[in-house]
Amino acid sequence: MRRFFALASACLFFTGLLFAKEVTIRGFVTEVKSSTVFEIDDYKVTRDRSVEFETNAQEGDKSDAAFKPKGICIGTELEVKGEYDESSGQLKAKSIKVLFEDMGKLKRTALLEQAPSLVRKGTGWKGEIRADGQRISVSPETSLTTKLNKSERKNSIDKKSKEEEDSDSAPLTSLDEVNLDTFVRYEGTRAPDGAIKAEKIEFRHAELEPGEAKLWKRLEPKVKEPDYSSFAPGELKMHWKKYHIVPNREAQDYVTNLGESLIPAHQKDLPANDPLKIPFRFYLVQDKSFNAAAYPNGVVIVHSAVFDFLQNEAQLAFVLAHEISHAVEKHEWQALHYHRAELTALRAGGAFIPFGGSLVTGLAASGIQNQFARSLENQADRVGLEWMLAAGYDIREAPASWKAVSMKKGDRPMNPFWDNHDNHTTRRSYLMAELKNNYSDVDYSKLKKDSEQFHQVAELVKNVPAKKKQDEGK
């Protein structure tokens, strides 16, 4: 009998080895039971205590020395290598690296989503700020300042040198100085309850810079409407790129109405002549790849293939909210400045780098993988969740959209940003961590997940006659 049990144990051991495979995953912790048992998306990670945490912290970064196993929490980003059993979802870690890009001190800039909820406390302020899809906690020790934007400095009577302009800021004296057209730059660390404990906050009014206005004008679309009666696709020209507009009016109206419902209320309510008003326009175009893209001037392109991948209206709402946030948060204007040297070099070599939601994809495809580009996608996810919720949609469908795409990829062409399994894990786990850190009190019973119209439009798009082959090369 003893020999039988020994043989059975040996068989189980070798069976486990047979079904386990070596994998490397990167993602954000979505559940924690202990420092040795936690989850990243669908991966149930187990860690032997002999496996130490490595870090990618730069030399001199105190976060490296400060990190301990008990520091693992929801939202910690890890790279885990080990043996993965697909049948059970168990991942036995052989090595774990803590990625500090989103850990330690956070330094971010985003547009205010709500009027700050602050009260005077002695010589400082106390309360909370909602921006960047985050709860930013303010204490009397937090430094709150305001800084003039470029046009305000230009019109200021007190002219200063460039060095003085770059360093000059004044303490916040009244909430009247802050409105919903204000960007907030915050620095701080994440508290156990998921909020950001702010050390420094700087307010700066948004503006449409001359160069940005020229960019909007240069990207003004040229549109030839479809002939809906004969199912002839329309044409959309965006400076250097051409799209074919899906010749179904109901489908176009559906995407437009859904997109407009997700535009943040303050942006939507700005007067038409306000320079900060973004004239959002939504176009459903014929394309077999899964993608959506937002141009800086509010033109949002949605590929018809999204209806082949996504499962419900809430998932499409997330994709649109994500793209809308790229325009509102001025991501392309930021990216153009940040990547000026890289973009110049790439274009000099003949590379094509698009605007919109695919800019980060273009940079990644060209070998420029950097944290700044990734941070813009993270912010679009965070802010997209906020606007999706404001429109009444079930935000749990945001991470589910990534899984829907990964499950239905098949042989269809996709945007390189989506066509990556590790990216699916990272994006989905990031959103799941955000839900737990910032939306734990949401009543999901009152949120919308789907509609009959989504599926009706999906069927209409599927049955639209394909454009003629000769049109492809135009």
N, C-alpha and C positions, 0 to 999 in steps of 0.2 A: 504493500500500500504506500509506504514511504517513497519507494522508487517511482510509483505511479504519479504521486504529487510532484516529485522532483521533475519528472518528464513533462508533466502538464505545465509547470511553471516555466520550464525552458521553452516550451512551444509558445506560450503567451509572450515571453520576452522577444523571441525571434519574430513573432507575428507583429508585435509593436514596431520592431525595427523595419519590418517589411513595409508597413503602411506609413511610417514616419518619413518625412523628407526634409532636407536642409532648406531653410528659407531665411530671408532677411526682410523684415518689415519695418516700416517707419510710420508712426502715427501718434495720436494723442490718447492718453489714458482716459477711458470712459467709465471705469468702475474700479474701486479699490477695496479689497478685503484685508490685505496686509501688504507689507513691503515685499512679500514673497509670492503673493497671489493677487493678480489684477488683470484687467481686460483692456484690450485696444481693439475697438470695433468688435468683430466676431471672434477675435483671437483671445483665448483664455491662457494667459501667460503664467507659468510657474517658474520661480527662480530659486535655485539652491543658494543657501546663504554664503557658500564659497564663491559664488559669482558676484564680483564686485561691479559697481556702477562706474563706467568710464564717463568722461565728459568731453565736450568739444569746445569748452571755454578757452578763450584766448589767454595767453600768458599775462599774468597780473590781474586776471578777472577773479574777484573774491568769491563769486558764485561757485567756482570750481571747488574751492576748499570748504565752502559752507554746505554743499549738498550732502545729505545723508539719506540712507534708505527710507527713513520715515518721512522724507520730503516728497515722496511719490504721492501725487494727488490728482484728482480729475483735472485734465488739461495739461499735465506734464507731457512733453514731447519726447519720445524715445525711439531709438533704433535698436531692434532686437534681432539677434541671430540665434537660430536654434533648430531643434527637430520638431516638425509640425505634423500632427496627426489629423488629417482632414476629416476623418469620421467623427472624432470627438471635439475638434476645434482646439485641442490642447497644444500649446507651444512651449516646449521645455527649453528655456533660455540657456545658451552657452555663453553669450556676451550681451551686455546691455550698455548702450551709450545714451547719456542724457544730453539732449540738444537744447542749448540755452537761448536760442533766438527768442523764444516766447516766455522765457523764465527770467528770474531775477528782476532787475529794474526795467520797466516798460517805458518807452518813449514814443508816443504816437501823436498824430494830428488828425482831427476829424471835425466835421460840421456838427454844431449843436443840434440835437433832436427835439429837445424840450427846453423851455425857459428854466434856468438853474433854480433849484430849490435851496436857497441859501439864506442864512440869517447872520446878523452881526454877532460876534462872540468876542468881547474885549476889543483888541486891535485887529482881530482876524475875522474869519468867516467859518461857518459850520453848516454842513448839509450834504446835498448830493447833486451831482451833475449827470445828465444822461447824454452821452455822445458815443459814437463809435460802437454802438450796440452794447455798451458797457455801463455799469453802475460805478461812477467815480466818486469816491467818498472824500469829503473835504473836512478837515479839522482846523482848529485855530492855528496850528503849526504849519499848515499848508501855505505856500507862497502863491498868492493870486495877483497877477499883473495884467495890464493891457498894453498893446503895442500898436502903433499906427501902421496901416498898410501903405503900399507905395503911393497911391493917389492921395491919401490923407497927408503923407509926409510932403508930397509935392505942393499941396495947398496950404501947408502949415506956414504960419508967419515966422516961426522960430526955425530958420534954416540951420541944418547941422551937416557935419561931414559924414561920409559914408560909414566910417568907423563908429561914429556916435549913433547913427541910425541903426546899425546892425546890433548894437548892444543896448540901445535905449529902450526902457520899458518903465511903466509907472504902476504903482499899487492900485488895485481895483478899489474904487471908493464908493461906487453905487451900481446896482444892478441895471440902472438905466443905460449904462455903457454897453450892455450886452443884449443882443437880439438874436433871432434865429438865422440871421445871415452872418453868423460869427463862427469862425474856426477856433477850436480849443486845442492847444498843444499841452499834453499832460505827461508828467513823469511820476512813476510810482510803482508799487509792488502789489501783487494780487493777495488779498486777504483770504483766510480759510472759507469765508462765506461766498467767495467768488467775486466780490467787489474789488475795485482798484483803490488802494489806499494812496491818495495823491500826495506827493511831496511838493511838486511845482505845477502850476497851471498858468498858461498865458493865453489871453483872448486876443483875437485879431479879426477885424471885419473882413468878410469876403469881398472880392472885387473881380471884375473882368478886365484883365490886363490887356493893353493894346495888342500884344503879340497873340494872346489867346483869342481875341476878337477876330484877328486876321485868319487864324486857324479855323475858326467857325465858318467864316465866309468862304475860305478855300474849299472846305468840305461840304458846302451847300449842295444837296443832292439834285440831280437832274432826273426827273421822273416822267416816264411815259406810261400812262395808266393801261392796265390790261383791257382787252376786249372781252368782257365777261360773257357776252352772249355766244361768242365763238370759241371760248376757252383759249384765247391767244394770250400768252403771258406778257406782262408789261416789262418795262426795263428801268432799272435803277442804276445810275452811274454815280459813284462816289470818288471823284477826283481820278484815281487810277484803277479802280475796281468796278466791275460791272456785275449786277445781279439780275436774275429773271424773277419778276414778281408773280406769285401764284395767282392764276386767273379765277379766283373764287371769292366773290364779294363777302359772303358770310364768314369765310375763314379769315379774311383780312380784317373785317369789323370785329370779330371775336378777339383776335390778338391785340388790336388797338384798344378795345374797351378794357381788356384785362390789364394791359400795360398801363393805361391811364389811371386805373384804380389803385395802382401800386406806387404812383408818384407821390412823394411825401406832401402832406397837406400844405405846408408853408410854401414850398416851391410851386405847387399848382396854383396857389392863391396870389402869387406875385402879379402885379399889373403887367400887361403885355409889353409896355414900354420900359420895364425895369431891366437894366443891363444883366442882372443876375437870373432873369427868367430864361429857363432852358426850353426851347420849343420842341418838346419831345414828339417824335413821329415814329411809328412802328410799321415795319414791313415784313411780311411773311414771304420768303423767297424760296425758289426751287433749288434744293441741294440735298444730296443723299448723305451728307456727313452731318453728324450731330454737332451743332454749334449755335451760338448766339453771340452778338457783338454790339457794343455801344460806341458810337463816335462821340467826340467831345461836345458837339453841338446838339446832342439829343436824338440823333438818328439811331434807332435800334433795329438791328437785323436779326431775324429769327429764321433758321433753316427749317424747311418743311419736315426734315427727318426727325425733329424733336418729337413729333407725334408718333413715330415708330418706337421710340425709346421710353418716353415718360409714361407713367401709368395713370395719372390723374391731374386735375386742374391745379391742385396745390403745388405739385412738383413743377409745373410750368410757371406758376406764380413765383416760385423761388428763382428760377432761371432768369425771369424778367426783372425781378427785384434786384438780383445780383448785378445785372447789366446796367440798370438805371443808376445804381449807386456809383458805378464807375464814372458816370457823367457828373452826377451831383457832387461827388467828392473830388472832382477835378484830377482824377488819376492820370489821364493821358498827359495833361499839362505838367504834372509833377514828374511823370516818367520821362517826358521829353527833356526836361532839364537834367534829371538825374543821369540819364543814359546818353547825354549829348555826345560824349566822346566815342562811346561804343557804337551808337547809331551812325555817326559820321563814318567811322571805319567800315562798318558793315555795308552801308550804301555805296561807299567808294569801291567796295569789292563786288557790287552788283546784287547784294542781298535785298530781298523784299521784306520789309518790316511794317505790318499794317497797324492802323489805329484800332481803337475799340477794344472789346473784350478779348481779342486775339493778340494784342500787343505783347502780353506776357508770354503767350505761346510762341510768337515769333522770336522773342529773345531767347526762350528756352531752346527752340529748334535750332537757333544759331549758336548755341553753346554758351549763352550768357545766363547762367543760373546764379541768381544772387538773392539775398534776403530782402532787398527793397522790393523787387518785383513780386516776390512771394507775399510780402506784407500787404501789398495792394489787394491781392486776391483774398487774403484773410479778412481784410477790412470790408471788402465787397460782400463776403459771406456774412459777417457780423451785422452790417448795416442792412443787408438784404433781409435777414431774419426779422429785424425790427419793423421794416416796412411791410413785410409779409404779414406779420402779426397785426399791425395797425389796420390792414385791409381785411382782417378776419379769417386768415388762412391758417391751417394746422401746420405749425412750424416743424413738427416732427417729420413732415414730408420733405424737408430740405435735405437732411442726410440720406433719406430714402431715395432721393433722385439720383444720387451717385451710385447707389446699389443697382437701381433700375438700369442705368447706363452700362454698368459693368456686366450685368447678367445678359443683356441683349446685344452686346457688341457684334458678335458674329463676324462676317466678312465685310461689313459696311465700313467705308472710309470715315475717319473721325478726325476732329481737331486733335493734334498731338497732345494738347494740354489734358484732354479727357482720355486719350488712348494710352493709359498707363495704369496697370493694376495697383502699383504702389501709391500712385496719386489718388486712386479711388479710396484706398484705405486711409490715407492721410486726410483727404478732404472730408470724408464721411465722419471719421473719428473726431476731427476738429469741430465739426458742427455739433456732434453729440455732446462733446465736452462743453461747448458754449451753451447748449440747452440746459445742461445740469447746473452750470455756474450762474447763469443769468435769468433763467426762465422756470425755475423750480416751482413757482407759485401760479403758473398759468393754468386756467381751467380749460382743458382741451375739449370738453363736451360742447362748448359753444363755438368752436372753430370749424370752418368749412374745409372739407378735404377734396370733394369732387363735384362734378356737375354733368348732366346729360349732354350739355352743349359741347363740352370738351371732347367726348367720344363721337358726337355727331360730326364735329369739325375734323377730327382725326380721320374719320371715314371719308369725308369729302376730299380732304387733301390726298388721301391714298388713291382716290379714283380720278384725280385731275389728270388729263392726258399729259404725258411727258412731252417736254419741248423737243422740237426737231433736232436731230443730231447736228445739222449744220449750224444751229444756233450756238452750240457749245463753244465753237471756236471764235465767235464774234467778240 
